[in-house]
């Protein structure tokens, strides 16, 4: 008997979004001034969901969707996906409060590298904890997040790749997927699109399965990691221990992401905090 019971699975076998599952579709301008969300950027066909990020005149447009206001406290979130490379573009697979008020956020995948050679696994707690996971997101992979009291465990293709235990959310959360376009000041993501950025960047999702946490009463197996989870080491120790280490960066210091040659890049930090405020109305790192 497992600890998880399936709530829904969407294989995107139709020709349109299943609004019984995906009750929210993003629309409107984003706070950094670089793009807007529009439901027309969500395409379903050939057994997959495609979120299209593309140029629209002098700006950009992308899409996003979520199970808001439906959600749960604790559970397992599985999906098979890939994201095109593209300077200045990003995608996020995340948990967001079901009441749509920013108090917690778990970024299961946040593609902060233009070439997608790794991704950020982040819990926006107090403090923030981010783990850089060395998986090529431009290729198809199966992802799973197991969220239980005090624990966020991330698996890729059945192998545990990350584990966060700091200030784990304990409120009802919803699952979503969204595209994003960066401004020049968002240096943590590598800045804005440039001449190398394709005019169309796709985030493809083959399927999504969400399960509730039902300890000892589940209806499915909870797969075990293929190898032991990486230790929570400082970045330099993790890389030294294994050049191809899964977790290349683990930090509970919210300023770590802005360190350059041992010094904080205050301009980048200020821009990041400002962008967060513009997007959510909350000041946070």
Steps between C-alpha positions, in 0.01 A plus 500: 500500500637840407454845651335657193159471332444635149278808472525553126709422194497702178656344189395791276340263252235746384524823304436753776579571867295293746343781702376251756865462604667824392257753638733800467663624179736795533424832333642851524825694506784382724669742738842509333355656182641234269196287419137419554319175568226398258294175496548482122859390569377169644478230233379141539562246224695187412460380858676791670458850638719768343554839662623733226722797582546719194571848375200725461606823334744672732403286796443134585200285583477166680250289694437336831241287675427373848261290706417810712268513697517122535791375708613288789734495796779250422510261208698371205536689171625312194545612141700430185630814331769683305580869437662655193822693550471877463691792645274719712214249516405265781238256619382405846319197637389604844277480805318824586250573781149395400360833623733670247665711771879483499606359835676183386642376171678182394670508160534135402673608179609853418710513183743775594770391252451607134636171361303292757805304617361513854201639688422657837298311763391765752292534814417866560501466875681679778772485391476411133668173406605435140663188360649506150418162342732383222243363256462611137144634498500531120468119488197297607507390866254371759483724807341441840470708814392329822376763747443371852516673841841668526633348177524573128664215307573538130550208261602498133455178303452316829823626658496734795659831402412737780363525851391815687392498864513872587169682565299259285146627422214358702206672331283400203694542174412473131710369211580715197722536193597832346724670249706809580714761325776678687605864519861611464534561875401140587858382493437182699317375189765633264312814398267580213458337157761592240579428137558132577150447644264305274180683409305202637597307814291201608436334834357154431316287754416138415294427812431614855393293800411642841450281806388575854706408806316213669764340726478123500178500298616582147398329177838505328866432557721788601815430301825489687799700379740311277791630705540668834404866517788745469624641826416863573852625440627848424535547125876469487496178705225346290686568176829380644342178622346423160558710186166383366327542835125531484485787747762746386383775733316482829458808716278617781651848465262713287791722394704211358339531156639855469861423597764593241864432587412487868310831496125568482389662173270754667359632173390151398357433846302827496366428151395149605316627808332774296384249238353282775308799635372598156376146441346426841470821703734342757859600577714186518829359373 
